[in-house]
């Protein structure tokens, strides 16, 4: 299964080790899903991480982003036709998810979440995604 993570989720996972976002990203390490990326999304991750880095000098955001880059399924974004989200900066996440045939976009961004289920892609919070991970990977008795 393929998932796209919005920047707010990735930044939370990198800089706040006890966050729900970090627990979501742990599923990538456990090979429970694949993360899809486009070059534009990675550039946004890097730019926002650079802004936070000085506040968290003991955190190695470059290494975390390098790991995500290596694990990613790289996508050429699909054309969306017209702007889909109120915030045009959110459309690259939808375009990547559409191109990758992703099941989820994980975000706290209300502009994305208000879209509902565009193109059949579920827009969920990290908490909702974590519940899904727990429910689908629970040992059967």
N, C-alpha and C positions, 0 to 999 in steps of 0.2 A: 504494500500500500504506500502511496506517495502523499506527502504532506508539505505544505509551504508555511514557513514561519515568518510572520511580520517582524519588522525590526524591533518593536517594543518587547516582543517575547525573547528574541535572541539576546538583546542587551540585558534584560532581567536575568536570563540564564547565566550570562557571563559574569556579571558584576555582583549578583546576589545569590550566593551558593545555596541558601536555604529556601529559595523561591520555588513556587509551583512550576514556573517556567523551566528551572534547572531540572526538576524531576521529569518534566515532559521531554526535555532534550536527552535525558538519560536513556529514553527509549530508543534513540538513534544509536547509541553505543551498544545497546542490547539487540540491535537489528530487528526491532519490532516494526519499523517503517523506514522509508527512504525519504530524505529531504530533497526537494527540488529547488534549484537556484538558477537565476539568470545573472549575467554580469552586472546588470543595473542594480539588482537587489544586493549583491555582494558589495558593490560600491557604497550603497546606503548603509549597510551593516558597518563597514569599515569607517565611514565618516562619523557616524554616531558613536561608535566605540572610541574613536580618537577624542571626541569631545568629553567622554566620561573618564578616560584613562588617567588624567591628572588627579582626579578625585579618588582614584583607587590604585595607588602606585604599586601595590603588592599583587595586583591582578594582571595576568598576561593575556590581554585580549587578542593580541596578534596570534598567539598559539591557539587559542580557542577558535578563532575564525579560520586559521589554517586547517585545523581538524575538520571543521564544518565544510570547508572548501573541498577537502579530500573525500569526504563521505557523500558529497552532493551528486545528484543526478542533474547534469547541466542541461538547461532548456533554452531554446530560442523562443521568446515570448510569442504567444498567439495574438493575432490582431483582435481587438475587442470591438472595433467598429466605431464606437463613440465612448465618451467618458462614462464610466459606470458608477464611480463613487463620487460623493460630494467633494472629496479631496483627490485631485488628480494624481498625487503622489502614491495613492493606494492602488491605482490601476495596474502597475507592474506586477503586483502580487497576484492579482486575478489573472493577468495574462500568462504568468508563469504556471499558475495552478491549472489553467485551462490547457496549456500546451502539454503539461506533464500528466494530464488526466488525474489530477490530485483529488483525493477524497475530502481533505480538510485544508483550510487556511486557519492557522492558530494565531489569535490576536486579541488584544484588549481594546483595539481601536473601534470606537462606536460607529464611525463612518463606514467601516467595512462590515461590522456586525449587523448594522441596519439594512444591509443588502439582502439579508436572509440566506438564500441558497442560490446564488447566481450560477448559471450554467450547470446546476446540479452539484455544486461544490459547497459543502457545509462550512460556514464561518463560525468558529467556536472559540471560546476563551481557553486559556491554559487549563483552568480547572475542569472544564467540560472534556477537553482532550485527555487529561489525566484519568478522569473517570472512565472514558472509553478504553484507554490502555489497560486499566485495571480489569475492566469487565471482559475484554476480549482475550486477555492472557492469563486468566484465572485458571488454576489447575482444575480439571474435571474430576468429579468424584463418582 
